[in-house]
Amino acid sequence: MSERTQSGVVTSGTGGVWNVHLDDGSDVEASMRGRLKKSNAGRRTDGSLRRDTVEARSRTQKLAVGDRVTLEHEGGATGAWAISEIQPRGSCLKRREPGGGKGERIIAANVDQSMIMFAAANPEPHPRMLDRFLVIGEANGIALRIVINKVELVGESAARERFAAYERAGYPVHFTSVKQRIGLDGVLDAMAGRVTAISGPSGVGKSSLLNALFPGLGLRVAEISESVNKGRHTTVGAFLHPLPVPPGGAVVDTPGLREIGMWGLPRAELDNCFPEFREPRDECRFGNCAHMAEPGCAVLAAVARGVVSATRYDSYRKLREEIETEQTN
């Protein structure tokens, strides 16, 4: 590209000003140029159209952290850069607008995997909330890992027992203690060369973990409010940090979330977002089995035998009821 045209990845943005890490290693601020070309909206990297293409092509594509963009130098005394194109996305991690909104919010674009991080204690982990994070990642086609931090508070064996259902479901689970530097090497190896989004509730130690792995990041660390046992928000928006080589790759530090909502997931596809359901559901008597109360449901039989976690199944039931309520209103 010429000196007046550059490519890079969006690392953060606020107030209409976006920070972009250019391919040459430098960082610049840039503004969005008018309406971007609609031809890229709704397309994957192979040029195929996503399911939401009809809607996406009728509106301007929203820029997100992790997007690869083309910039043009506007010249003049200010030397300003403007984003002229959002390049096709390979993946997108999104959720429902917070506060009961009926739109979607893009958390990050072009991520290779999401690490969903909870604490073993302080704040107390809520498996149903963890299941929501996992379902959203599954629905977006993102590879998933779970990190259980602060294991020193309960003991590693107790933490492993509590989250054993997730390992049985096929998820890689990392048990870590930033204070005692337990399990950090495994997390670092899993992040090497990949773009990883770190998600989870506030106060579970996301920033502390990243600071321990990559001291140069210097992220703010959340404090725990003793009165409500919830973390105070320290990240107000997603921020992508390019990682040194080795290991290479990047990490997207996402805001601590106190609510996580789904939007646009057909209820018939929810069972596919529970990996442990996939094998038994093929044995269900009815092809359109909802796994709620149907006769001959192999998923219900697997729950009864203890092959599928009853707690995970309870999350499935509540999420399906939630989706049905939303889609009928």
N, C-alpha and C positions, 0 to 999 in steps of 0.2 A: 504494500500500500504506500501511497505518497505521504509526505510529511503532513499534508492537510487532512488525510484520512487514516484513522487508526481503528483497531479492534481491541476489545478488552472485555472484562467481566465486571458486572455491577457488584460492589462490595457493601454498599449501604446507601441510604437515601433519606432525606427529610426536607420538607418544605419546598419540594420541586427541584432541589439540588441533589445530584447523584454522584457518589464517589465511584470511580471506575479504575480498576487495576488493568493497565494496558499490557499487551503482549510483550512489550519491550522491558517490562518490570517497573515502570514508573506509574504513579498514581495521579489522577487529575479529577477535577470537579467538572460536571457537565449538566446542562439543562436538557429537558425533553423538547424536541423540535416538533411543534404543531401536532398534526395527526400523522402517525407513522403509517407505512404501507400496509394495507390490510391483507395483502397476498400472503404474508407470513403468519397471520393470526390463525390459530387452530391447526397448524401443521407440525408434524414430527420431523425429526432430522432426516428421515427417508422420504419426506415429501407427502406421506399419507395424511389423511385428514382424521382428526379426533372426532369423537361422537358429538362434541359440543361445537363443531365447526360452524354450523348454520348460525348459531347465536354469536360465536366469536367473530365471524367475518362481518357482522353487522355493527360492530362497535370497535372502538380503538382498543388495541391490546394493552393491558396494564403492565407496566414495568415491574420487575421483581428482583430482589437480591438473587444473584446467581445467573441472571440472564447474560448471555453474550450479546454485545451490542457493537454497532459500527458508529464511530464518531467522526464528525467533520470539524475542522478548525475554522472558526469564523473570521480569523485574522483581526486586523486593527490593533489599537493600543491595548485593549483588554486581553487579547489572546484567548478568548473564550472558546470552549468546546461545546458542541451540541450533539445529542444523540439523534442520529438520523434513521436508524434501523434497529429493530430487535430481531436478532437472528433466531432461526427455528429452535424450539426447545426439544431436548431429548426426554425430559421428565419434568414433573411439576408436583410439588407437595403443597396441598391446599386443604382448607377446612372451611366450615361455615363462618360467616361473619359473627363476631361475638355479640353478646347482648340480645340474642334471639333474632338476629337478622336473617333474611332469607337469601342472601347472596353468598358468594364465596370469597375467601381471602387467600391469596397465594402467599404461602410462608416462604418458599424458596424454589428456584428453578434449577434444573440441570444437576440435581443431586444423584449420587450413585447409591447412597444408602442413608437410612435414618437410624440414629442411636437414640432410643427412648430411655431416658434416665429417671429413676425413682430412687428414693432413699429407703434404706431398711428401717429407719426410724428418724423422727425429728426432721421433717414432718412425717407423720404416720402415712404409710403407703395405702392407696385405695385401689385394689385390683380392678374394679370396674372402670376406673378412669384410665388405668393402664390399657385395658382392653379397648377403650375408645381410641387411644393413640394408635394401637396396633391395627384396628380396623381401618382407620383413615389411611395409614401407610399401605395396607394391603389394597385398598380401593384405588390408590394412586399408583399401584404397581412398583412400589419402592421396596428394595431389600431392607430388612429390618434386623436390628440387634437390640438387646435390652441390657442396660447397665444398672445394677443395683449398688448404690454407693452407701457409704457410712456403715459398712458391715461390722465395724469395730463396736458399734453400739449394741448389737444383739448377738454377735458371734457369727462367723461365716457359715457354720453348719446349720444354724437356725434360719439364716437367710436363704440358704440353698433349699431347705425343706419347704419354706413358705412359697418359693417361686418355682418349685419343681414342675408344676403343671405346664409352665411355659417352655421348659426344656423338653418335656415330653411332646409338646405340640410342634417342636422342631425349631424353635427360636434359639439362636446363640445367646447365652446369658453370661455377662461378665459381672463378677462380684468384686467390688473395689472398696478401698479405703484410701482416700487421699492423704489423711493424717498419717496412716501407717504405711503408705505406699504399697498397698496390696492390690494386685491385679492390674496395675497400670501398663505393664509391658504388653499384655494381651490386647488392651484397648488400642495402644499405639500401633501394634502390628495390624490390627483390623482397619485402621484408618489410613495406612500407608498407601499413597498413590490414588486415593479416592476422594471425592467430594462428599463429605459427611455432614448431615444436618443433625444437630443435637437438640432434642426436644424433651419436654418434661415439665412438671409443675415447678413453681418457684421454690427456691431454698433447698433443692436436693443436691446442690454442689456442682452444677454444670460448669460455672466459671472457675471454681476451684480446681476441678479436674483438668480443664484446658490449661490453666496456669501451671499446673504441675507437669503436664506433658510438654507444654511449649511456654517456658518462662517469659519469652519476649512479648507475649500477647498483652500481659498486664491488664487483664479484665477485672472489672469491679466484682467484688464478692458479696453475695446477699447475706443479710442478717436474718435470723429467725425470730419472728414475733412470738414471744412466750404466751401472750394472751390468746392468740388464735392458732398457734402452731402452724403458721403458714409463712412462706418466705416473702420478703419484700421484693418487689420487682426491681431489678437492676439493669435489665436489658429492655429498652423501650421498642426496639425494632430489630429485625434480623440483621446480622453483620457477618459477612464472609471474610475469613482470614486465610489468605494463601499461606501454605505451610512451607517451611524450608526444605530443601532437598539435601539428604534424605530427611523425612520419608516422602515428601512431595504430597501433592493433592491440596485440599483445602477443607476448612471446617466452617460450617454455618452455625453461629451461635444464635438461637432463636429466643424470643421473649419467654419468660416464665408464664405459663398459662394456668388460670384458675378455672377455666371452662374450655371444653373442647367439643365442638358440635360437628355433626355430619350434614352434608347437603348434597342432594342429587344422586345418592346411592340407591338404586332400585332395590326394593326389599327382597326380590328374588335372588339377588346377587350377594346378600349379606352372608349366607352360609359359606360362600367361597372365601370370605375374609377371615374364617376360622380354619387354619390349616388342618387341625385334627378332625374336622368334620368331613374332609374331602373323600377319604377312603370309605367310611361307613355310609355316607349319603348315596353312594352308587348302588347300595343294596336296599335302599328304601323301596317299598312296594309301589309308591306313586312317584312318577318322574318330577312332579311339581310339589313334592313334599315340603311343607314349611317347617317341619321338625318341631311342631308345637304340641299336637295331640293326635296326629294321624295314626291309624292302625298300620302296623308293619313298618314303622319308622326305625331304621337301623341306627340313626344318631341317638334317639332316645334309648334304644337298647344298649348302645355303647356307654351312655351316661349311667344307666342302671348297673352295668358291669364294672364301672369305675375306670373304663378305658378313656373316656372323655371326662374332664373335670366338671363336676357339678357347678362349681363357682363360675367357670368359663361359660358353661351352658346357660346359667342364669343371666350372665351379661348378654348373651345372644338373644334371649327372650325379651329382655328389657329394651335392647336396641331395636329389635324388630317391631315391637309395640310402638316405640317412639317414631320410627320411620313410617309406620302405617298411619299414625295419628297426623303426622306432618303432610303426608301425601294425600290424605283425604280432606284436609282443610283448605 
